[in-house]
Amino acid sequence: MALLRYTLLRLALLGVVAGVLYLLSLRGFLLLLVAFLVSGIISIFVLSRARDDVSRQLSGRVGRINERLAEPPSPEDEPDREP
């Protein structure tokens, strides 16, 4: 959920920056290029808390996956072998 929230905030920030640049008479490819650059720089400062939430959520998931991979397999997980 945190990743979706962060993505939506980044897109909203990009839209706001692009809108302001459009009002400042930037058009076409230059508008997109400058909007991406400016919104990226702004997001470093403005969206740091949301980015930290994403980081915590992802590291928790990776930690749980690593724990499961580190567990020895249970007898039910191994296939039956007949001699």
Buried (B, 14 or more C-beta within 10 A) or exposed (E): EBEEEBEEBBEEBBEEBBEEBEEEEBEEEEBBEBBEEBBEEBBEEBBEEBBEBBEEBEEEEEEEEEEEEEEEEEEEEEEEEEE
